[in-house]
Each structure stands twice: as C-alpha cells, then as structure tokens.
Amino acid sequence: MFIVFLIFLSGNFFEARILSEMEERKLIFSSERKKFHLVCVVFKFFSCFFMKKSLILAWFVLLLPALSLKFVSFQIKFSRETRFEEHFLEFLNLFLLYLKSGRSFSASFQLSVQNSQQNHRQKLTELYNHIFFADRFVEKTDSQFLNSVILDLSRALKAPQNASKLVKSLRDRLRSEKKLRERAKVMTQSARTQAFFLTPIFLGLTIFCGINFGFKNNASMFLLSAMLFSLGILWLLQIGRSFKWRT
C-alpha cells in the first residue's frame, strides 16, 4: 500500500508538471488546469479501490492520467498550429490589401492583426514581436512554419520598396504548399482505404486455403505469403508520403 501511495504522489507530480507546461504555452487556462488536475486526482482515488494487488497495474492506472494529459497537450498544440496555418493565408491577403493601399509595413501588420480572428491574435502578435523586435527574440520558435514565415517577413521589412512583392511571394508559396498537402492527404487516405479492404480479403483467402490444404503442410508458403503481403501494404502506405507533386 505504501508503494502504491508513492506511485500516486509520482503521478501527481508528473500531472502538475505537464499542466504547468500546458498553461505556460497557453494551451489551457488557469481554471481549466485546476479542473484537469481535480479529474485526475478523483480518477486515481477511485481506481485504488478497484485495483488488484499488482504493482504493474498500479503503475499503469495511477500514471495513466499523466500519459493522457501528455497526449492531450500534443493534440491541442497540433490542432492549433494547423488552424493557424490555414488562417495565416487569410491574414496575408488582408495584409497585402493594406500594403497596396499605401500604409506602412508596421501599420498594415497591426491593422491585419486587429481584423483577424480573436483566437489567432495572440499568435500573430508574437509573430509581430519576432519580426520587429528581433534583438529581443534571438531564439527561434519550435515551429518550422513560423521560423520560415519570420525569415520571409523580415526580408520584406528590410526592403520596403519590394515589400508587397515579397509578401505576395510568401502567400503564393504557402498556397502551393497547402495544395500539395491536400493532394498528399488524399493520396495517403486512398492508400489506407485500399489496405483496409485488402487485409480482410487476404485473411479470408489464407483461412480458406488453410482449411482446404492444411496449415502445417504449407506453413512455409503461408509465411512467405504473409511476408510479401505485409511488404506490399507497407509500400502502399508509403506512396502518399513519397509521391512528388508538380507545382
């Protein structure tokens, strides 16, 4: 029981650490952090009454909330980055309109931020600070997308006479990349669908052949067939990722 209590405390420590990181990254609010932590404590408290006398099960059950929070953190971050990338094209369209109307680079950026969706304004403000106050933000962000955008917009800031062309070039590049991702997604989904339908057909044929011709007598053939089928499925799933689209 004492060991289970130590595992309980370890789980609380990991959960508090993960929730603290999520709050620092603005993935959750302070009120949501308290609710998440309360749910985890209640889950572990009631799990103690139903657990068998097994340390492995205790480790799994009492640390499950921490693992779940880590997964939720990754999902929220990925979802927000995806939505931001999609919204950023709309932001660039608005930014270009203000630039072409004769406003300065800074004023156009700020007006575009003010007219953007509220849930993206904080990210855009951070982007503004990275571009206009580069000396205060020496370290790069952990997003490859943001780093490339900061680099391109910084070049546009240093060349005001070509700012509109450079921003337009950035927008066109992001549009092309978006189209390529959508095509690759369709290709990958198609490959997965084919694999989903081929697998039960292969299993059905294997069972049919095994019943009619015997599994033991043809074990080597079944093994070879399974290996070739597995390689084929892996190759099929890699098509969407490795296919080169023309821009």
C-alpha positions, 0 to 999 in steps of 0.5 A: 500500500505504501508503494502504491501511495508513492506511485500516486504522489509520482503521478501527481507530480508528473500531472502538475508538471505537464499542466504547468507546461500546458498553461505556460504555452497557453494551451489551457487556462488557469481554471481549466488546469485546476479542473484537469488536475481535480479529474485526475486526482478523483480518477486515481482515488477511485481506481485504488479501490478497484485495483488488484494487488499488482504493482504493474497495474498500479503503475499503469492506472495511477500514471495513466492520467499523466500519459493522457494529459501528455497526449492531450497537450500534443493534440491541442498544440497540433490542432492549433498550429494547423488552424493557424496555418490555414488562417495565416493565408487569410491574414496575408491577403488582408495584409497585402490589401493594406500594403497596396493601399499605401500604409506602412509595413508596421501599420498594415501588420497591426491593422491585419492583426486587429481584423483577424480572428480573436483566437489567432491574435495572440499568435500573430502578435508574437509573430509581430514581436519576432519580426520587429523586435528581433534583438529581443527574440534571438531564439527561434520558435519550435515551429518550422512554419513560423521560423520560415514565415519570420525569415520571409517577413523580415526580408520584406521589412528590410526592403520596403520598396519590394515589400508587397512583392515579397509578401505576395511571394510568401502567400503564393508559396504557402498556397502551393504548399497547402495544395500539395498537402491536400493532394498528399492527404488524399493520396495517403487516405486512398492508400489506407482505404485500399489496405483496409479492404485488402487485409480482410480479403487476404485473411479470408483467402489464407483461412480458406486455403488453410482449411482446404490444404492444411496449415502445417503442410504449407506453413512455409508458403503461408509465411512467405505469403504473409511476408510479401503481403505485409511488404506490399501494404507497407509500400502502399502506405508509403506512396502518399508520403513519397509521391512528388507533386508538380507545382 
